[in-house]
Amino acid sequence: MNVHFQSKQATISFDPAEGFIRLKIDAFLGAEGIKELFTQTMQYFKTLGINKIMNDFRGFQGSSPAAQQWVLDNYYPAMRHYGLVHIATVVSSSVFANHTVNNVQSQLSRDLNT
């Protein structure tokens, strides 16, 4: 497995045998932390020539409406442009985290398989 980025809050990795980026959030990230992490993910994703991502958000605590809107306006359109088609997401039992993920995924383009 190739680790592209790792901190106490998150890890971005890729295993060629799996064929997808694994974005793992382990702790709370504020709006700026989310933007930085997702920007790193975009930059790495576009170099790999793949179409899948697995979001392991078991440590995710949710995010602000502004951060959610940034993800919808910037992250997912760029990821789609770079070839993203398939998204798998594992979410914690946190009500706020589930609400955040469901809110974002409900607004995604229908050409993305979640």
Secondary structure, 3 states (H helix, E strand, C coil): CEEEEECCCEEEEEECCCCEEEEEECCCCCHHHHHHHHHHHHHHHHHHCCCEEEEEECCCCCCCHHHHHHHHHHHHHHHHHCCCCEEEEEECCCHHHHHHHHHHHHCCCCCCEC
